Amino acid sequence: MLRSLAFFNALLNQPIKTNGYKIDGTTLKLENEKDYYNYENDLIDKVLSNNIKSVIITCNGWSKKELVTRGFFDTIQEVDISGDDAIIVHSLFTGNTFIQTVRFNTPNIVSIDDNCFTNYTSNMYQKLVFPAF
């Protein structure tokens, strides 16, 4: 009985961390690499059906230290990448003609692929945001 009481008390006093992306209005929040890598078809459907315009990616404790191309980026307008992991950014936005702003809110970007912004116009560098750390 005491174990059951302690177990339920622990559940009630601590938020349960579940794997799963979050949708807040028109923003998709990805905090778990499993969500980023394993649910691409579901995320494409959610992005299109919920009119998602922005994605927030938080990379903390990911085993894969790379952000690779995912189909749900095709119609995204704004991306915010943050976290403590040293990240390599691959060609995330190839084929995306809607992207307007990309924020790298981390000092830990190791590299960005040359073709990351293949469909960008000549003023693409005005739309990249690198905050001072």
JOWOJO-V212767 format. One record per backbone hydrogen bond with DSSP energy under -1.0 kcal/mol. NH is the residue of the N-H (numbers start at 1). CO is the residue of the C=O. Records with the same first field share a line. If there is no record, write none. Layout:
# JOWOJO-V212767
NH: CO + CO
This chain:
# JOWOJO-V212767
5: 1
6: 2
7: 3
8: 4
9: 5
10: 6
11: 7
12: 8
13: 9
14: 10
22: 29
24: 27
27: 24
28: 54
29: 22
30: 56
36: 32
37: 33
38: 34
39: 35
43: 39
44: 40
45: 41
46: 42
47: 43
48: 44
49: 45
50: 46
52: 47
53: 26
54: 26
55: 78
56: 28
57: 80
58: 30
59: 82
67: 88
73: 70
74: 71
76: 73
77: 53
78: 53
79: 101
80: 55
81: 103
82: 57
85: 59
87: 108
88: 65
89: 111
90: 67
92: 90
93: 116
96: 93
100: 77
101: 77
102: 127
103: 79
104: 129
105: 81
106: 104
110: 87
113: 89
116: 113
118: 115
120: 117
124: 121
126: 123
127: 124
129: 102
